[in-house]
Amino acid sequence: MVDHSADGFSHGAGRRPSYRITAVIIAGALFMEHLDATILTTALPSMAQDFGVSVLHMSVALTSYLIALAVFIPASGFVADRFGSRNVFATAMGLFALGSLMCAWSGNLGVLVFARLVQGIGGAMMMPVGRLVLLQSVHKRDFVAAMAWMTVPGLVGPMVGPVVGGFFATYLSWHWAFYANLPLAIIGILCAFSFIEDVRGPAPGRFDSFGFVLSGLSLASLVFGLETLSRRAGSDEVAFCLIGVAVIFAILYVMHARRHPHPILDLRLMKVNTFAASVYGGSLTRISGGALPFLLPLMMQIGFGMSAVESGLVTLASSAGALSMKIVARPILRKWGFRQSMIWNAVFSSAAIALIGAFRPDWPLAAIYAVLVIAGFLQSLIFTACNTVAYADLPSDRMSAATSLYTTVQQIMLSLGVCTATAALAGSVALGGRTAEQLALPDFSVAFVVIAAISMLAPLFYARMPADAGSDMSGHTPKAARRRP
């Protein structure tokens, strides 16, 4: 049992459960959230037909959810400190389930958008507070293994979702894309209250309401602008205007945050070396994490002529790689440490992404599977390392603020990944003198190379960490330290 009596956390009575139980409960909730997002994408054509609107108009159901995430994630740390991380995590699952039920019962697009906003508020609390639960209840020596469980849902969900969504749309109805969340949420809530401790951080100061408004306006405008660009849901001029508005409110927020003692997003955390390296380097890596689930199924369908189900089965290979990672993450990080592992992993991961762009229909299927398994493994490992070492040097009373800032950046980068991939495809088509309807396999090769090049920049930030960064989490002892008498 870990003693946190002096670390600023307040614990309920009772014996701390195994970190594996806590990690699996949180991973299950996050898997539900990531699965829901990709299932919905597959179900949109059926929903559009029932609602009597175009598929293009249905994109607002996706955007509304992402905007709710962007607006409310910054408040998650304050809410968790105020009401207890377990209580907020369980409530978030309940709110997500309620939103899912409302989505399933929606009779028109307006009701669906409102229901997706409710879902998004639940999701905004579920992601960062789930990570906070781990930080508060797992010993540092077990955090790598616990975080490996948390990383897998974000990689497996987007790959499994299209297959499950295709099954629901083909053999049942789109309503089951939302009904499927209900039993998962109920089980998760029961397990949370049964096995997760009620841990609270230090009493928070006054809520930064003005900062919440500024950050909300900035992040909502940015997400809306990026989504408009990536989905071609409006004119580029409108999208860039939204991004410009986001920049203006971001500048105003930074000016406000410098004067506020407890800003809603505490940018002073970026002075911590390991946290800053994980945010900056991880942002570049997460662009590829957002782009891959978007590009890969499209390439399989447009470039290889596969059906949606066939392409979904191929992309499942990367999920197998992601799952295998959690077995070896701890030994790898213990042997080479965070700094070396993250530098070389980012290099190899970028190379694997570029190699995916070289796929051609005459490649043996076994070779395609092998590359995707390796790519899934490497991406899962780098995300696990980033998500872990980010908190290595932070004081316990800053954990809530750190999870809010870290998760906000993470969410924005995933959206930026889709936007970057779309821009790369559009640029390749334009340079070839073709229209978007003439998208071809070489265009995907260009997009994968662009994404890989961006990801290859991440080691520049990882290299700034000391050799012994996060050593109390990884158990790694640098060679220089081993040679000391």
Long-range contacts (C-beta under 8 A, 24 or more apart in sequence): 2-137, 2-138, 2-139, 4-136, 4-199, 4-396, 7-396, 8-201, 8-202, 8-395, 8-396, 8-397, 9-136, 9-199, 9-200, 9-201, 9-396, 10-199, 10-200, 10-201, 11-197, 11-198, 11-199, 12-197, 12-198, 12-199, 14-197, 16-137, 16-197, 17-195, 17-196, 17-197, 19-134, 19-137, 19-138, 19-139, 19-142, 19-145, 19-146, 20-145, 20-146, 20-149, 21-191, 21-195, 22-133, 22-134, 22-137, 22-138, 22-146, 22-195, 22-196, 23-134, 23-138, 23-145, 23-146, 23-147, 23-149, 23-150, 24-149, 25-188, 25-191, 25-192, 25-195, 25-196, 26-89, 26-130, 26-131, 26-133, 26-134, 26-149, 26-150, 27-149, 27-150, 27-152, 27-153, 28-153, 28-184, 28-187, 28-188, 28-191, 29-89, 29-93, 29-126, 29-130, 29-184, 29-185, 29-188, 30-126, 30-127, 30-130, 30-150, 30-153, 30-154, 30-157, 31-152, 31-153, 31-156, 31-157, 32-96, 32-181, 32-184, 32-185, 32-188, 33-96, 33-123, 33-126, 33-127, 33-153, 33-157, 34-153, 34-154, 34-156, 34-157, 34-158, 34-161, 35-157, 35-160, 35-161, 35-164, 35-180, 36-100, 36-119, 36-161, 36-177, 36-178, 36-181, 37-62, 37-65, 37-157, 37-158, 37-161, 38-157, 38-158, 38-159, 38-160, 38-161, 38-162, 38-165, 38-293, 39-161, 39-162, 39-164, 39-165, 39-168, 39-177, 39-180, 40-165, 40-177, 41-161, 41-162, 41-165, 42-161, 42-162, 42-165, 42-166, 42-168, 42-169, 42-177, 42-308, 43-165, 43-168, 43-169, 43-174, 43-177, 45-169, 46-169, 46-173, 46-174, 47-112, 47-174, 50-174, 51-108, 51-109, 51-112, 53-109, 56-233, 57-109, 58-109, 59-227, 59-231, 59-233, 60-109, 60-113, 60-233, 61-109, 61-112, 61-113, 61-116, 62-116, 62-227, 62-231, 63-223, 63-224, 63-227, 63-228, 63-231, 63-233, 64-113, 64-116, 64-117, 64-120, 65-116, 65-117, 65-119, 65-120, 65-123, 66-120, 66-223, 66-227, 66-411, 66-415, 67-117, 67-120, 67-220, 67-223, 67-224, 68-116, 68-117, 68-119, 68-120, 68-121, 68-123, 68-124, 69-120, 69-123, 69-124, 69-127, 69-223, 69-411, 70-216, 70-219, 70-220, 70-222, 70-223, 70-408, 70-411, 70-412, 71-124, 71-215, 71-216, 71-219, 71-220, 72-120, 72-121, 72-124, 72-125, 72-216, 73-124, 73-127, 73-128, 73-404, 73-407, 73-408, 73-411, 74-212, 74-215, 74-216, 74-219, 74-264, 74-265, 74-404, 74-405, 74-408, 75-124, 75-207, 75-212, 75-264, 75-404, 76-124, 76-125, 76-127, 76-128, 76-129, 76-132, 76-400, 76-403, 76-404, 76-407, 77-128, 77-132, 77-400, 77-401, 77-402, 77-403, 77-404, 78-204, 78-207, 78-208, 78-264, 78-400, 78-404, 79-125, 79-129, 80-125, 80-128, 80-129, 80-132, 80-201, 80-400, 80-403, 81-200, 81-201, 81-202, 81-203, 81-204, 81-400, 82-204, 84-198, 84-199, 84-200, 85-129, 85-132, 85-133, 85-136, 85-199, 85-200, 85-201, 86-133, 86-192, 86-193, 86-196, 86-197, 86-198, 86-199, 87-198, 88-125, 88-129, 89-125, 89-126, 89-129, 89-130, 89-133, 89-192, 89-196, 90-188, 90-189, 90-192, 90-193, 91-125, 92-122, 92-123, 92-124, 92-125, 92-126, 92-129, 93-122, 93-126, 93-185, 93-188, 93-189, 93-192, 94-122, 94-185, 94-189, 95-119, 95-121, 95-122, 95-125, 96-122, 96-123, 96-126, 96-181, 96-185, 97-122, 97-181, 97-182, 97-185, 97-186, 98-122, 100-178, 100-179, 100-181, 100-182, 100-185, 101-178, 101-179, 101-182, 103-178, 104-175, 104-176, 104-178, 104-179, 127-407, 127-411, 128-403, 128-404, 128-406, 128-407, 129-403, 131-387, 131-403, 131-406, 131-407, 132-399, 132-400, 132-403, 133-196, 133-199, 135-391, 135-399, 135-403, 136-197, 136-199, 136-201, 136-399, 137-196, 137-197, 137-199, 140-392, 140-472, 140-473, 141-472, 141-473, 141-475, 143-388, 143-391, 143-473, 144-329, 144-330, 144-333, 144-384, 144-388, 144-473, 144-474, 145-326, 145-329, 145-330, 147-384, 147-387, 147-388, 148-325, 148-326, 148-329, 148-330, 148-380, 148-384, 149-326, 150-387, 151-322, 151-325, 151-326, 151-380, 151-383, 151-384, 151-387, 152-322, 152-323, 152-325, 152-326, 152-380, 154-289, 154-383, 155-289, 155-318, 155-319, 155-322, 155-376, 155-379, 155-380, 155-383, 156-319, 156-322, 156-323, 158-293, 159-293, 159-312, 159-315, 159-316, 159-318, 159-319, 159-376, 160-316, 160-319, 162-297, 162-308, 162-311, 162-312, 162-315, 163-309, 163-312, 163-313, 163-316, 166-308, 166-309, 166-312, 167-309, 201-396, 201-397, 201-399, 201-400, 202-397, 204-262, 204-400, 205-261, 205-262, 206-262, 207-264, 208-260, 208-262, 208-263, 208-264, 210-256, 211-253, 211-256, 211-257, 211-260, 211-263, 211-264, 211-265, 212-264, 214-249, 214-252, 214-253, 214-256, 215-249, 215-253, 215-264, 215-265, 217-245, 217-246, 217-249, 218-245, 218-246, 218-247, 218-248, 218-249, 218-250, 218-252, 218-253, 219-246, 219-408, 219-412, 221-245, 221-246, 221-249, 222-246, 222-250, 222-412, 223-412, 223-415, 226-412, 226-415, 226-416, 226-418, 226-419, 227-415, 227-419, 229-419, 229-422, 229-423, 230-415, 230-418, 230-419, 230-421, 230-422, 231-422, 232-422, 232-436, 264-404, 265-401, 265-404, 265-405, 265-408, 266-398, 266-401, 266-402, 266-405, 267-405, 269-394, 269-398, 269-401, 269-402, 269-405, 272-393, 272-394, 273-393, 273-464, 273-465, 273-466, 273-469, 274-338, 274-389, 274-390, 274-392, 274-393, 274-465, 274-469, 274-470, 275-390, 275-391, 275-393, 275-394, 275-402, 275-406, 276-461, 276-464, 277-389, 277-461, 277-462, 277-464, 277-465, 277-469, 278-386, 278-387, 278-389, 278-390, 278-406, 279-390, 279-405, 279-406, 279-409, 280-461, 281-342, 281-346, 281-386, 281-458, 281-459, 281-460, 281-461, 281-462, 282-383, 282-386, 282-387, 282-390, 282-409, 282-410, 282-413, 282-458, 283-409, 283-410, 283-413, 284-454, 284-455, 284-457, 284-458, 284-461, 285-346, 285-349, 285-379, 285-382, 285-383, 285-386, 285-455, 285-458, 286-383, 286-410, 286-413, 286-414, 286-417, 287-413, 287-416, 287-417, 287-420, 287-451, 287-454, 287-455, 288-349, 288-350, 288-353, 288-379, 288-417, 288-451, 288-452, 288-454, 288-455, 289-379, 289-383, 289-413, 289-414, 289-417, 290-413, 290-414, 290-415, 290-416, 290-417, 290-418, 290-421, 291-417, 291-418, 291-420, 291-421, 291-447, 291-451, 292-318, 292-353, 292-356, 292-375, 292-379, 292-417, 292-451, 294-417, 294-418, 294-421, 294-422, 295-421, 295-444, 295-447, 295-448, 295-451, 296-356, 296-372, 298-444, 299-359, 299-441, 299-444, 302-439, 302-440, 302-441, 302-444, 303-359, 303-361, 303-440, 303-441, 303-444, 304-359, 304-361, 304-441, 305-361, 314-365, 314-368, 314-369, 314-372, 315-372, 317-368, 317-369, 317-372, 317-373, 317-376, 318-372, 318-373, 318-375, 318-376, 318-379, 319-376, 320-373, 320-376, 321-372, 321-373, 321-374, 321-375, 321-376, 321-377, 321-378, 321-379, 321-380, 322-376, 322-377, 322-379, 322-380, 323-380, 324-373, 324-377, 325-376, 325-377, 325-380, 325-381, 325-384, 326-380, 326-384, 329-381, 329-384, 329-385, 330-474, 330-475, 332-381, 333-385, 333-388, 333-473, 333-474, 333-475, 333-476, 334-474, 334-475, 334-476, 335-476, 336-476, 337-467, 337-468, 337-469, 337-470, 337-471, 337-474, 337-476, 337-478, 338-385, 338-388, 338-389, 338-392, 338-465, 338-469, 338-470, 338-473, 338-474, 338-476, 339-462, 339-463, 339-465, 339-466, 339-467, 339-469, 340-467, 341-381, 341-385, 342-382, 342-385, 342-386, 342-389, 342-458, 342-459, 342-462, 342-465, 343-459, 343-462, 343-463, 345-378, 345-381, 345-382, 345-385, 346-382, 346-455, 346-456, 346-458, 346-459, 346-462, 347-456, 347-459, 348-378, 349-375, 349-378, 349-379, 349-382, 349-455, 350-452, 350-453, 350-455, 350-456, 350-458, 351-452, 352-378, 353-448, 353-451, 353-452, 353-455, 354-448, 354-449, 354-452, 356-448, 357-444, 357-445, 357-446, 357-447, 357-448, 357-449, 357-452, 358-445, 360-441, 382-458, 388-470, 388-473, 389-465, 389-469, 389-470, 389-473, 392-469, 392-470, 392-472, 392-473, 393-469, 393-470, 417-451, 420-450, 420-451, 420-454, 421-447, 421-450, 421-451, 424-450, 424-451
